[in-house]
Amino acid sequence: MPELISRLTDEAIALLQQLIRTPSFSREEGATADLIFAFLQQHGAAPQRAQHNVWAVNEHFDAAKPTILLNSHHDTVKPGSTWTYDPFGAVLEGDKLVGLGSNDAGASAVSLLATFLYFRTRPDLGFNLICAITAEEEVSGANGVRSILPQLGRIDLGIVGEPTKMDMAIAEKGLVVLDCVAHGRTGHAARDEGENALYKAVQDIEWIRQYQFPKVSPLLGPVKMTVTQVQAGSQHNVVPDRCHFVVDVRTNEFYSNAEVVRTVQQHISSEATPRSLYLNSSRIAPEHLLVQRGLALGRKTFGSATLSDQAVMPFETVKMGPGDSARSHTPDEYILLSEICSGISGYVELLEGFKF
């Protein structure tokens, strides 16, 4: 149905222009949620909403069939000071649409909405479809997609829309941030007194710098630990009794965040407290039927170093969408209209006739 795809593509681009013109910083996405809700409503899709998350279900939903979730986000980061365009201007120059969130991840969001509407009324699908465009992805917020997963019911497979040039990320690194504290005892720096917490922290930091987790992923590489902040001392002549340091840990699919934290805690003398454990690495088997279908259609597979809402989904997912991750969070962010066209047709091609 090329006419339907063409019409939905035009409507998706028009919606993206509206979304760009409407500020939607993380936790402030109410106005763009209104736009997405109205868009689905205008197409007869009976949308549902919880806070700033909007979703809809295909017309012929059958609980006996497996369910595929189409998900992307409509929140954005804040624009930096070096933009030369109006971040909310949605300036169109030939094939290029410039604006905040155009690439990350507005193009994916509107492309998935168009794909959902393409299949929504089809009685012949071998699966159910839920399309959810959600909030707070950029801050891994509690009121984003993970807050509505219980309402969506059983999900068998997810397609997460992020800019990947429509290639398929079949693994993604997880994230855990550790707040570490080394304890000592104050004393005068001029005398051999006290117990220097900073020296204790240095020993632990050196272990973190040197240690290598044995399991290395062919897709994601090793677990990577990086000390990014250190704070100690009150004045030059007092031995510090406390040193705080922060560790950024990027996990591969072979270790849960909890396993990594336990290993660190067993090897350093400082206290190590994770800020959260839920942003785990994700993986789908290269042999999965959807991955194999994507490969047959000429898509490439890769492991992604960047975090997405895949991290909070307790089911198999692939990450793919129009645009280029290198443009995300950069000045004068843009998407090509041709990328949206190929994104919609690519999603449709992937799902057309797909069977579990």
TILUM-134590 format. One record per residue (C-alpha): residue number from 1; x, y, z. Coordinates in steps of 0.1 Angstrom, whole numbers, plus 5000, padded with zeros to 4 digits. Layout:
<recs>
<rec><nr>NUM</nr><x>X</x><y>Y</y><z>Z</z></rec>
...
</recs>
This chain:
<recs>
<rec><nr>1</nr><x>5000</x><y>5000</y><z>5000</z></rec>
<rec><nr>2</nr><x>5025</x><y>5027</y><z>4988</z></rec>
<rec><nr>3</nr><x>4998</x><y>5054</y><z>4989</z></rec>
<rec><nr>4</nr><x>4991</x><y>5047</y><z>5026</z></rec>
<rec><nr>5</nr><x>5028</x><y>5048</y><z>5035</z></rec>
<rec><nr>6</nr><x>5033</x><y>5080</y><z>5015</z></rec>
<rec><nr>7</nr><x>5004</x><y>5097</y><z>5033</z></rec>
<rec><nr>8</nr><x>5015</x><y>5085</y><z>5068</z></rec>
<rec><nr>9</nr><x>5051</x><y>5097</y><z>5060</z></rec>
<rec><nr>10</nr><x>5038</x><y>5132</y><z>5052</z></rec>
<rec><nr>11</nr><x>5017</x><y>5132</y><z>5084</z></rec>
<rec><nr>12</nr><x>5046</x><y>5119</y><z>5105</z></rec>
<rec><nr>13</nr><x>5069</x><y>5147</y><z>5092</z></rec>
<rec><nr>14</nr><x>5042</x><y>5173</y><z>5100</z></rec>
<rec><nr>15</nr><x>5039</x><y>5159</y><z>5135</z></rec>
<rec><nr>16</nr><x>5077</x><y>5160</y><z>5140</z></rec>
<rec><nr>17</nr><x>5077</x><y>5197</y><z>5131</z></rec>
<rec><nr>18</nr><x>5050</x><y>5203</y><z>5157</z></rec>
<rec><nr>19</nr><x>5070</x><y>5183</y><z>5183</z></rec>
<rec><nr>20</nr><x>5102</x><y>5203</y><z>5176</z></rec>
<rec><nr>21</nr><x>5083</x><y>5236</y><z>5180</z></rec>
<rec><nr>22</nr><x>5070</x><y>5224</y><z>5214</z></rec>
<rec><nr>23</nr><x>5096</x><y>5223</y><z>5242</z></rec>
<rec><nr>24</nr><x>5096</x><y>5189</y><z>5259</z></rec>
<rec><nr>25</nr><x>5125</x><y>5187</y><z>5283</z></rec>
<rec><nr>26</nr><x>5126</x><y>5156</y><z>5305</z></rec>
<rec><nr>27</nr><x>5098</x><y>5157</y><z>5331</z></rec>
<rec><nr>28</nr><x>5082</x><y>5187</y><z>5313</z></rec>
<rec><nr>29</nr><x>5067</x><y>5168</y><z>5283</z></rec>
<rec><nr>30</nr><x>5030</x><y>5175</y><z>5289</z></rec>
<rec><nr>31</nr><x>5025</x><y>5196</y><z>5257</z></rec>
<rec><nr>32</nr><x>5041</x><y>5170</y><z>5234</z></rec>
<rec><nr>33</nr><x>5022</x><y>5142</y><z>5250</z></rec>
<rec><nr>34</nr><x>4990</x><y>5162</y><z>5241</z></rec>
<rec><nr>35</nr><x>5002</x><y>5164</y><z>5205</z></rec>
<rec><nr>36</nr><x>5009</x><y>5126</y><z>5203</z></rec>
<rec><nr>37</nr><x>4976</x><y>5118</y><z>5220</z></rec>
<rec><nr>38</nr><x>4957</x><y>5140</y><z>5196</z></rec>
<rec><nr>39</nr><x>4975</x><y>5125</y><z>5166</z></rec>
<rec><nr>40</nr><x>4965</x><y>5090</y><z>5175</z></rec>
<rec><nr>41</nr><x>4930</x><y>5101</y><z>5184</z></rec>
<rec><nr>42</nr><x>4926</x><y>5117</y><z>5150</z></rec>
<rec><nr>43</nr><x>4935</x><y>5084</y><z>5134</z></rec>
<rec><nr>44</nr><x>4909</x><y>5065</y><z>5155</z></rec>
<rec><nr>45</nr><x>4935</x><y>5047</y><z>5175</z></rec>
<rec><nr>46</nr><x>4919</x><y>5051</y><z>5210</z></rec>
<rec><nr>47</nr><x>4951</x><y>5063</y><z>5228</z></rec>
<rec><nr>48</nr><x>4957</x><y>5059</y><z>5265</z></rec>
<rec><nr>49</nr><x>4978</x><y>5081</y><z>5287</z></rec>
<rec><nr>50</nr><x>4995</x><y>5080</y><z>5321</z></rec>
<rec><nr>51</nr><x>5013</x><y>5112</y><z>5331</z></rec>
<rec><nr>52</nr><x>5033</x><y>5121</y><z>5299</z></rec>
<rec><nr>53</nr><x>5033</x><y>5086</y><z>5284</z></rec>
<rec><nr>54</nr><x>5010</x><y>5078</y><z>5255</z></rec>
<rec><nr>55</nr><x>5002</x><y>5045</y><z>5240</z></rec>
<rec><nr>56</nr><x>4977</x><y>5027</y><z>5218</z></rec>
<rec><nr>57</nr><x>4969</x><y>4990</y><z>5209</z></rec>
<rec><nr>58</nr><x>4960</x><y>4975</y><z>5175</z></rec>
<rec><nr>59</nr><x>4924</x><y>4971</y><z>5167</z></rec>
<rec><nr>60</nr><x>4923</x><y>4933</y><z>5165</z></rec>
<rec><nr>61</nr><x>4942</x><y>4926</y><z>5197</z></rec>
<rec><nr>62</nr><x>4942</x><y>4889</y><z>5205</z></rec>
<rec><nr>63</nr><x>4956</x><y>4878</y><z>5238</z></rec>
<rec><nr>64</nr><x>4965</x><y>4844</y><z>5223</z></rec>
<rec><nr>65</nr><x>4990</x><y>4861</y><z>5200</z></rec>
<rec><nr>66</nr><x>5025</x><y>4874</y><z>5210</z></rec>
<rec><nr>67</nr><x>5028</x><y>4911</y><z>5214</z></rec>
<rec><nr>68</nr><x>5054</x><y>4935</y><z>5200</z></rec>
<rec><nr>69</nr><x>5060</x><y>4969</y><z>5216</z></rec>
<rec><nr>70</nr><x>5070</x><y>4998</y><z>5194</z></rec>
<rec><nr>71</nr><x>5086</x><y>5024</y><z>5218</z></rec>
<rec><nr>72</nr><x>5104</x><y>5057</y><z>5215</z></rec>
<rec><nr>73</nr><x>5106</x><y>5088</y><z>5236</z></rec>
<rec><nr>74</nr><x>5095</x><y>5124</y><z>5232</z></rec>
<rec><nr>75</nr><x>5116</x><y>5141</y><z>5258</z></rec>
<rec><nr>76</nr><x>5147</x><y>5160</y><z>5250</z></rec>
<rec><nr>77</nr><x>5178</x><y>5173</y><z>5267</z></rec>
<rec><nr>78</nr><x>5182</x><y>5211</y><z>5270</z></rec>
<rec><nr>79</nr><x>5199</x><y>5229</y><z>5241</z></rec>
<rec><nr>80</nr><x>5235</x><y>5241</y><z>5245</z></rec>
<rec><nr>81</nr><x>5246</x><y>5277</y><z>5240</z></rec>
<rec><nr>82</nr><x>5263</x><y>5271</y><z>5207</z></rec>
<rec><nr>83</nr><x>5232</x><y>5265</y><z>5186</z></rec>
<rec><nr>84</nr><x>5232</x><y>5287</y><z>5155</z></rec>
<rec><nr>85</nr><x>5196</x><y>5278</y><z>5146</z></rec>
<rec><nr>86</nr><x>5165</x><y>5283</y><z>5168</z></rec>
<rec><nr>87</nr><x>5163</x><y>5249</y><z>5186</z></rec>
<rec><nr>88</nr><x>5125</x><y>5251</y><z>5184</z></rec>
<rec><nr>89</nr><x>5123</x><y>5266</y><z>5149</z></rec>
<rec><nr>90</nr><x>5119</x><y>5233</y><z>5130</z></rec>
<rec><nr>91</nr><x>5138</x><y>5249</y><z>5101</z></rec>
<rec><nr>92</nr><x>5135</x><y>5230</y><z>5069</z></rec>
<rec><nr>93</nr><x>5163</x><y>5234</y><z>5043</z></rec>
<rec><nr>94</nr><x>5158</x><y>5211</y><z>5014</z></rec>
<rec><nr>95</nr><x>5159</x><y>5176</y><z>5028</z></rec>
<rec><nr>96</nr><x>5172</x><y>5187</y><z>5062</z></rec>
<rec><nr>97</nr><x>5150</x><y>5194</y><z>5092</z></rec>
<rec><nr>98</nr><x>5169</x><y>5212</y><z>5120</z></rec>
<rec><nr>99</nr><x>5156</x><y>5212</y><z>5156</z></rec>
<rec><nr>100</nr><x>5160</x><y>5200</y><z>5191</z></rec>
<rec><nr>101</nr><x>5150</x><y>5163</y><z>5194</z></rec>
<rec><nr>102</nr><x>5147</x><y>5159</y><z>5156</z></rec>
<rec><nr>103</nr><x>5172</x><y>5131</y><z>5155</z></rec>
<rec><nr>104</nr><x>5170</x><y>5120</y><z>5192</z></rec>
<rec><nr>105</nr><x>5145</x><y>5106</y><z>5191</z></rec>
<rec><nr>106</nr><x>5116</x><y>5125</y><z>5173</z></rec>
<rec><nr>107</nr><x>5122</x><y>5109</y><z>5139</z></rec>
<rec><nr>108</nr><x>5121</x><y>5074</y><z>5155</z></rec>
<rec><nr>109</nr><x>5089</x><y>5083</y><z>5175</z></rec>
<rec><nr>110</nr><x>5070</x><y>5096</y><z>5145</z></rec>
<rec><nr>111</nr><x>5082</x><y>5068</y><z>5123</z></rec>
<rec><nr>112</nr><x>5070</x><y>5042</y><z>5148</z></rec>
<rec><nr>113</nr><x>5037</x><y>5060</y><z>5151</z></rec>
<rec><nr>114</nr><x>5033</x><y>5058</y><z>5113</z></rec>
<rec><nr>115</nr><x>5043</x><y>5022</y><z>5113</z></rec>
<rec><nr>116</nr><x>5017</x><y>5014</y><z>5140</z></rec>
<rec><nr>117</nr><x>4990</x><y>5032</y><z>5121</z></rec>
<rec><nr>118</nr><x>4999</x><y>5013</y><z>5089</z></rec>
<rec><nr>119</nr><x>4992</x><y>4980</y><z>5107</z></rec>
<rec><nr>120</nr><x>4967</x><y>4991</y><z>5133</z></rec>
<rec><nr>121</nr><x>4935</x><y>4978</y><z>5116</z></rec>
<rec><nr>122</nr><x>4949</x><y>4948</y><z>5099</z></rec>
<rec><nr>123</nr><x>4931</x><y>4916</y><z>5109</z></rec>
<rec><nr>124</nr><x>4958</x><y>4893</y><z>5094</z></rec>
<rec><nr>125</nr><x>4987</x><y>4901</y><z>5118</z></rec>
<rec><nr>126</nr><x>5005</x><y>4872</y><z>5134</z></rec>
<rec><nr>127</nr><x>5011</x><y>4894</y><z>5165</z></rec>
<rec><nr>128</nr><x>4996</x><y>4923</y><z>5185</z></rec>
<rec><nr>129</nr><x>5011</x><y>4957</y><z>5183</z></rec>
<rec><nr>130</nr><x>5014</x><y>4983</y><z>5210</z></rec>
<rec><nr>131</nr><x>5029</x><y>5017</y><z>5202</z></rec>
<rec><nr>132</nr><x>5041</x><y>5037</y><z>5233</z></rec>
<rec><nr>133</nr><x>5058</x><y>5071</y><z>5230</z></rec>
<rec><nr>134</nr><x>5071</x><y>5078</y><z>5264</z></rec>
<rec><nr>135</nr><x>5087</x><y>5103</y><z>5287</z></rec>
<rec><nr>136</nr><x>5119</x><y>5108</y><z>5308</z></rec>
<rec><nr>137</nr><x>5142</x><y>5086</y><z>5287</z></rec>
<rec><nr>138</nr><x>5170</x><y>5112</y><z>5288</z></rec>
<rec><nr>139</nr><x>5171</x><y>5111</y><z>5326</z></rec>
<rec><nr>140</nr><x>5161</x><y>5074</y><z>5331</z></rec>
<rec><nr>141</nr><x>5132</x><y>5087</y><z>5351</z></rec>
<rec><nr>142</nr><x>5108</x><y>5067</y><z>5372</z></rec>
<rec><nr>143</nr><x>5078</x><y>5082</y><z>5354</z></rec>
<rec><nr>144</nr><x>5089</x><y>5070</y><z>5319</z></rec>
<rec><nr>145</nr><x>5083</x><y>5038</y><z>5301</z></rec>
<rec><nr>146</nr><x>5090</x><y>5016</y><z>5331</z></rec>
<rec><nr>147</nr><x>5061</x><y>5032</y><z>5350</z></rec>
<rec><nr>148</nr><x>5036</x><y>5019</y><z>5324</z></rec>
<rec><nr>149</nr><x>5050</x><y>4985</y><z>5316</z></rec>
<rec><nr>150</nr><x>5026</x><y>4968</y><z>5341</z></rec>
<rec><nr>151</nr><x>4996</x><y>4984</y><z>5323</z></rec>
<rec><nr>152</nr><x>5007</x><y>4970</y><z>5289</z></rec>
<rec><nr>153</nr><x>5005</x><y>4934</y><z>5299</z></rec>
<rec><nr>154</nr><x>5028</x><y>4907</y><z>5285</z></rec>
<rec><nr>155</nr><x>5053</x><y>4919</y><z>5259</z></rec>
<rec><nr>156</nr><x>5072</x><y>4893</y><z>5239</z></rec>
<rec><nr>157</nr><x>5094</x><y>4916</y><z>5219</z></rec>
<rec><nr>158</nr><x>5103</x><y>4953</y><z>5218</z></rec>
<rec><nr>159</nr><x>5115</x><y>4976</y><z>5190</z></rec>
<rec><nr>160</nr><x>5131</x><y>5006</y><z>5206</z></rec>
<rec><nr>161</nr><x>5134</x><y>5037</y><z>5184</z></rec>
<rec><nr>162</nr><x>5167</x><y>5055</y><z>5186</z></rec>
<rec><nr>163</nr><x>5189</x><y>5069</y><z>5158</z></rec>
<rec><nr>164</nr><x>5209</x><y>5039</y><z>5145</z></rec>
<rec><nr>165</nr><x>5208</x><y>5045</y><z>5107</z></rec>
<rec><nr>166</nr><x>5182</x><y>5018</y><z>5108</z></rec>
<rec><nr>167</nr><x>5207</x><y>4992</y><z>5117</z></rec>
<rec><nr>168</nr><x>5199</x><y>4968</y><z>5146</z></rec>
<rec><nr>169</nr><x>5216</x><y>4972</y><z>5180</z></rec>
<rec><nr>170</nr><x>5212</x><y>4937</y><z>5194</z></rec>
<rec><nr>171</nr><x>5231</x><y>4944</y><z>5226</z></rec>
<rec><nr>172</nr><x>5235</x><y>4976</y><z>5247</z></rec>
<rec><nr>173</nr><x>5258</x><y>4984</y><z>5276</z></rec>
<rec><nr>174</nr><x>5242</x><y>4989</y><z>5310</z></rec>
<rec><nr>175</nr><x>5251</x><y>5016</y><z>5335</z></rec>
<rec><nr>176</nr><x>5256</x><y>5017</y><z>5373</z></rec>
<rec><nr>177</nr><x>5271</x><y>5047</y><z>5392</z></rec>
<rec><nr>178</nr><x>5289</x><y>5040</y><z>5424</z></rec>
<rec><nr>179</nr><x>5293</x><y>5065</y><z>5452</z></rec>
<rec><nr>180</nr><x>5324</x><y>5054</y><z>5471</z></rec>
<rec><nr>181</nr><x>5336</x><y>5067</y><z>5505</z></rec>
<rec><nr>182</nr><x>5370</x><y>5060</y><z>5520</z></rec>
<rec><nr>183</nr><x>5372</x><y>5066</y><z>5558</z></rec>
<rec><nr>184</nr><x>5402</x><y>5076</y><z>5578</z></rec>
<rec><nr>185</nr><x>5410</x><y>5098</y><z>5609</z></rec>
<rec><nr>186</nr><x>5420</x><y>5134</y><z>5610</z></rec>
<rec><nr>187</nr><x>5454</x><y>5146</y><z>5623</z></rec>
<rec><nr>188</nr><x>5478</x><y>5174</y><z>5618</z></rec>
<rec><nr>189</nr><x>5496</x><y>5173</y><z>5585</z></rec>
<rec><nr>190</nr><x>5529</x><y>5184</y><z>5601</z></rec>
<rec><nr>191</nr><x>5531</x><y>5154</y><z>5624</z></rec>
<rec><nr>192</nr><x>5528</x><y>5117</y><z>5618</z></rec>
<rec><nr>193</nr><x>5491</x><y>5116</y><z>5629</z></rec>
<rec><nr>194</nr><x>5458</x><y>5105</y><z>5616</z></rec>
<rec><nr>195</nr><x>5448</x><y>5081</y><z>5589</z></rec>
<rec><nr>196</nr><x>5447</x><y>5096</y><z>5554</z></rec>
<rec><nr>197</nr><x>5414</x><y>5087</y><z>5537</z></rec>
<rec><nr>198</nr><x>5427</x><y>5101</y><z>5505</z></rec>
<rec><nr>199</nr><x>5456</x><y>5076</y><z>5504</z></rec>
<rec><nr>200</nr><x>5431</x><y>5048</y><z>5510</z></rec>
<rec><nr>201</nr><x>5409</x><y>5060</y><z>5482</z></rec>
<rec><nr>202</nr><x>5439</x><y>5062</y><z>5459</z></rec>
<rec><nr>203</nr><x>5446</x><y>5025</y><z>5465</z></rec>
<rec><nr>204</nr><x>5410</x><y>5016</y><z>5457</z></rec>
<rec><nr>205</nr><x>5410</x><y>5039</y><z>5426</z></rec>
<rec><nr>206</nr><x>5441</x><y>5021</y><z>5414</z></rec>
<rec><nr>207</nr><x>5424</x><y>4987</y><z>5417</z></rec>
<rec><nr>208</nr><x>5394</x><y>5000</y><z>5398</z></rec>
<rec><nr>209</nr><x>5418</x><y>5014</y><z>5371</z></rec>
<rec><nr>210</nr><x>5436</x><y>4981</y><z>5367</z></rec>
<rec><nr>211</nr><x>5409</x><y>4954</y><z>5372</z></rec>
<rec><nr>212</nr><x>5394</x><y>4936</y><z>5343</z></rec>
<rec><nr>213</nr><x>5363</x><y>4915</y><z>5344</z></rec>
<rec><nr>214</nr><x>5371</x><y>4883</y><z>5327</z></rec>
<rec><nr>215</nr><x>5341</x><y>4880</y><z>5304</z></rec>
<rec><nr>216</nr><x>5345</x><y>4902</y><z>5273</z></rec>
<rec><nr>217</nr><x>5316</x><y>4906</y><z>5249</z></rec>
<rec><nr>218</nr><x>5323</x><y>4904</y><z>5212</z></rec>
<rec><nr>219</nr><x>5295</x><y>4930</y><z>5207</z></rec>
<rec><nr>220</nr><x>5301</x><y>4953</y><z>5237</z></rec>
<rec><nr>221</nr><x>5337</x><y>4947</y><z>5248</z></rec>
<rec><nr>222</nr><x>5347</x><y>4946</y><z>5284</z></rec>
<rec><nr>223</nr><x>5330</x><y>4960</y><z>5315</z></rec>
<rec><nr>224</nr><x>5344</x><y>4995</y><z>5318</z></rec>
<rec><nr>225</nr><x>5350</x><y>5013</y><z>5351</z></rec>
<rec><nr>226</nr><x>5360</x><y>5049</y><z>5352</z></rec>
<rec><nr>227</nr><x>5365</x><y>5071</y><z>5383</z></rec>
<rec><nr>228</nr><x>5351</x><y>5105</y><z>5373</z></rec>
<rec><nr>229</nr><x>5349</x><y>5126</y><z>5405</z></rec>
<rec><nr>230</nr><x>5370</x><y>5128</y><z>5437</z></rec>
<rec><nr>231</nr><x>5365</x><y>5150</y><z>5467</z></rec>
<rec><nr>232</nr><x>5385</x><y>5152</y><z>5500</z></rec>
<rec><nr>233</nr><x>5399</x><y>5175</y><z>5526</z></rec>
<rec><nr>234</nr><x>5389</x><y>5207</y><z>5543</z></rec>
<rec><nr>235</nr><x>5422</x><y>5226</y><z>5546</z></rec>
<rec><nr>236</nr><x>5459</x><y>5222</y><z>5537</z></rec>
<rec><nr>237</nr><x>5472</x><y>5212</y><z>5572</z></rec>
<rec><nr>238</nr><x>5445</x><y>5186</y><z>5582</z></rec>
<rec><nr>239</nr><x>5448</x><y>5150</y><z>5572</z></rec>
<rec><nr>240</nr><x>5414</x><y>5142</y><z>5556</z></rec>
<rec><nr>241</nr><x>5392</x><y>5116</y><z>5574</z></rec>
<rec><nr>242</nr><x>5369</x><y>5111</y><z>5544</z></rec>
<rec><nr>243</nr><x>5373</x><y>5109</y><z>5506</z></rec>
<rec><nr>244</nr><x>5344</x><y>5106</y><z>5483</z></rec>
<rec><nr>245</nr><x>5348</x><y>5093</y><z>5447</z></rec>
<rec><nr>246</nr><x>5324</x><y>5084</y><z>5420</z></rec>
<rec><nr>247</nr><x>5327</x><y>5055</y><z>5396</z></rec>
<rec><nr>248</nr><x>5309</x><y>5053</y><z>5362</z></rec>
<rec><nr>249</nr><x>5305</x><y>5016</y><z>5353</z></rec>
<rec><nr>250</nr><x>5294</x><y>5004</y><z>5319</z></rec>
<rec><nr>251</nr><x>5284</x><y>4968</y><z>5320</z></rec>
<rec><nr>252</nr><x>5282</x><y>4942</y><z>5292</z></rec>
<rec><nr>253</nr><x>5256</x><y>4915</y><z>5288</z></rec>
<rec><nr>254</nr><x>5275</x><y>4889</y><z>5307</z></rec>
<rec><nr>255</nr><x>5272</x><y>4906</y><z>5341</z></rec>
<rec><nr>256</nr><x>5242</x><y>4921</y><z>5359</z></rec>
<rec><nr>257</nr><x>5248</x><y>4954</y><z>5376</z></rec>
<rec><nr>258</nr><x>5244</x><y>4937</y><z>5410</z></rec>
<rec><nr>259</nr><x>5272</x><y>4912</y><z>5402</z></rec>
<rec><nr>260</nr><x>5295</x><y>4940</y><z>5392</z></rec>
<rec><nr>261</nr><x>5288</x><y>4959</y><z>5424</z></rec>
<rec><nr>262</nr><x>5294</x><y>4928</y><z>5445</z></rec>
<rec><nr>263</nr><x>5328</x><y>4923</y><z>5429</z></rec>
<rec><nr>264</nr><x>5338</x><y>4959</y><z>5435</z></rec>
<rec><nr>265</nr><x>5327</x><y>4958</y><z>5471</z></rec>
<rec><nr>266</nr><x>5347</x><y>4926</y><z>5477</z></rec>
<rec><nr>267</nr><x>5379</x><y>4941</y><z>5464</z></rec>
<rec><nr>268</nr><x>5381</x><y>4977</y><z>5478</z></rec>
<rec><nr>269</nr><x>5381</x><y>4989</y><z>5514</z></rec>
<rec><nr>270</nr><x>5360</x><y>5020</y><z>5507</z></rec>
<rec><nr>271</nr><x>5322</x><y>5018</y><z>5510</z></rec>
<rec><nr>272</nr><x>5306</x><y>5014</y><z>5475</z></rec>
<rec><nr>273</nr><x>5269</x><y>5023</y><z>5472</z></rec>
<rec><nr>274</nr><x>5251</x><y>5020</y><z>5438</z></rec>
<rec><nr>275</nr><x>5227</x><y>5048</y><z>5429</z></rec>
<rec><nr>276</nr><x>5205</x><y>5022</y><z>5412</z></rec>
<rec><nr>277</nr><x>5208</x><y>4987</y><z>5398</z></rec>
<rec><nr>278</nr><x>5180</x><y>4987</y><z>5372</z></rec>
<rec><nr>279</nr><x>5199</x><y>5000</y><z>5341</z></rec>
<rec><nr>280</nr><x>5212</x><y>4966</y><z>5331</z></rec>
<rec><nr>281</nr><x>5228</x><y>4956</y><z>5298</z></rec>
<rec><nr>282</nr><x>5204</x><y>4941</y><z>5273</z></rec>
<rec><nr>283</nr><x>5209</x><y>4915</y><z>5246</z></rec>
<rec><nr>284</nr><x>5188</x><y>4896</y><z>5220</z></rec>
<rec><nr>285</nr><x>5202</x><y>4864</y><z>5204</z></rec>
<rec><nr>286</nr><x>5216</x><y>4869</y><z>5169</z></rec>
<rec><nr>287</nr><x>5195</x><y>4838</y><z>5160</z></rec>
<rec><nr>288</nr><x>5162</x><y>4856</y><z>5169</z></rec>
<rec><nr>289</nr><x>5138</x><y>4855</y><z>5140</z></rec>
<rec><nr>290</nr><x>5134</x><y>4893</y><z>5139</z></rec>
<rec><nr>291</nr><x>5172</x><y>4898</y><z>5139</z></rec>
<rec><nr>292</nr><x>5175</x><y>4872</y><z>5111</z></rec>
<rec><nr>293</nr><x>5148</x><y>4889</y><z>5091</z></rec>
<rec><nr>294</nr><x>5166</x><y>4922</y><z>5095</z></rec>
<rec><nr>295</nr><x>5198</x><y>4907</y><z>5083</z></rec>
<rec><nr>296</nr><x>5180</x><y>4892</y><z>5053</z></rec>
<rec><nr>297</nr><x>5168</x><y>4928</y><z>5045</z></rec>
<rec><nr>298</nr><x>5203</x><y>4941</y><z>5045</z></rec>
<rec><nr>299</nr><x>5204</x><y>4956</y><z>5081</z></rec>
<rec><nr>300</nr><x>5236</x><y>4953</y><z>5100</z></rec>
<rec><nr>301</nr><x>5238</x><y>4943</y><z>5137</z></rec>
<rec><nr>302</nr><x>5260</x><y>4959</y><z>5163</z></rec>
<rec><nr>303</nr><x>5265</x><y>4965</y><z>5200</z></rec>
<rec><nr>304</nr><x>5256</x><y>4999</y><z>5214</z></rec>
<rec><nr>305</nr><x>5276</x><y>5018</y><z>5240</z></rec>
<rec><nr>306</nr><x>5248</x><y>5043</y><z>5246</z></rec>
<rec><nr>307</nr><x>5220</x><y>5037</y><z>5271</z></rec>
<rec><nr>308</nr><x>5183</x><y>5037</y><z>5261</z></rec>
<rec><nr>309</nr><x>5150</x><y>5025</y><z>5276</z></rec>
<rec><nr>310</nr><x>5160</x><y>4990</y><z>5266</z></rec>
<rec><nr>311</nr><x>5177</x><y>4989</y><z>5299</z></rec>
<rec><nr>312</nr><x>5144</x><y>4988</y><z>5318</z></rec>
<rec><nr>313</nr><x>5126</x><y>4963</y><z>5296</z></rec>
<rec><nr>314</nr><x>5124</x><y>4928</y><z>5310</z></rec>
<rec><nr>315</nr><x>5119</x><y>4912</y><z>5275</z></rec>
<rec><nr>316</nr><x>5139</x><y>4909</y><z>5243</z></rec>
<rec><nr>317</nr><x>5145</x><y>4941</y><z>5224</z></rec>
<rec><nr>318</nr><x>5162</x><y>4955</y><z>5194</z></rec>
<rec><nr>319</nr><x>5172</x><y>4992</y><z>5191</z></rec>
<rec><nr>320</nr><x>5168</x><y>5007</y><z>5156</z></rec>
<rec><nr>321</nr><x>5156</x><y>5039</y><z>5141</z></rec>
<rec><nr>322</nr><x>5163</x><y>5067</y><z>5115</z></rec>
<rec><nr>323</nr><x>5190</x><y>5092</y><z>5121</z></rec>
<rec><nr>324</nr><x>5226</x><y>5090</y><z>5134</z></rec>
<rec><nr>325</nr><x>5235</x><y>5087</y><z>5171</z></rec>
<rec><nr>326</nr><x>5265</x><y>5110</y><z>5164</z></rec>
<rec><nr>327</nr><x>5241</x><y>5139</y><z>5160</z></rec>
<rec><nr>328</nr><x>5224</x><y>5134</y><z>5193</z></rec>
<rec><nr>329</nr><x>5228</x><y>5161</y><z>5220</z></rec>
<rec><nr>330</nr><x>5248</x><y>5183</y><z>5195</z></rec>
<rec><nr>331</nr><x>5243</x><y>5219</y><z>5184</z></rec>
<rec><nr>332</nr><x>5220</x><y>5222</y><z>5153</z></rec>
<rec><nr>333</nr><x>5208</x><y>5187</y><z>5156</z></rec>
<rec><nr>334</nr><x>5189</x><y>5176</y><z>5125</z></rec>
<rec><nr>335</nr><x>5172</x><y>5148</y><z>5107</z></rec>
<rec><nr>336</nr><x>5168</x><y>5142</y><z>5069</z></rec>
<rec><nr>337</nr><x>5133</x><y>5138</y><z>5056</z></rec>
<rec><nr>338</nr><x>5146</x><y>5110</y><z>5034</z></rec>
<rec><nr>339</nr><x>5158</x><y>5092</y><z>5066</z></rec>
<rec><nr>340</nr><x>5122</x><y>5094</y><z>5080</z></rec>
<rec><nr>341</nr><x>5109</x><y>5080</y><z>5047</z></rec>
<rec><nr>342</nr><x>5133</x><y>5051</y><z>5047</z></rec>
<rec><nr>343</nr><x>5127</x><y>5046</y><z>5085</z></rec>
<rec><nr>344</nr><x>5090</x><y>5041</y><z>5080</z></rec>
<rec><nr>345</nr><x>5093</x><y>5019</y><z>5050</z></rec>
<rec><nr>346</nr><x>5121</x><y>5000</y><z>5068</z></rec>
<rec><nr>347</nr><x>5100</x><y>4993</y><z>5099</z></rec>
<rec><nr>348</nr><x>5070</x><y>4983</y><z>5077</z></rec>
<rec><nr>349</nr><x>5092</x><y>4959</y><z>5057</z></rec>
<rec><nr>350</nr><x>5106</x><y>4944</y><z>5089</z></rec>
<rec><nr>351</nr><x>5072</x><y>4936</y><z>5103</z></rec>
<rec><nr>352</nr><x>5052</x><y>4928</y><z>5072</z></rec>
<rec><nr>353</nr><x>5044</x><y>4891</y><z>5074</z></rec>
<rec><nr>354</nr><x>5067</x><y>4886</y><z>5104</z></rec>
<rec><nr>355</nr><x>5059</x><y>4855</y><z>5125</z></rec>
<rec><nr>356</nr><x>5074</x><y>4843</y><z>5158</z></rec>
</recs>
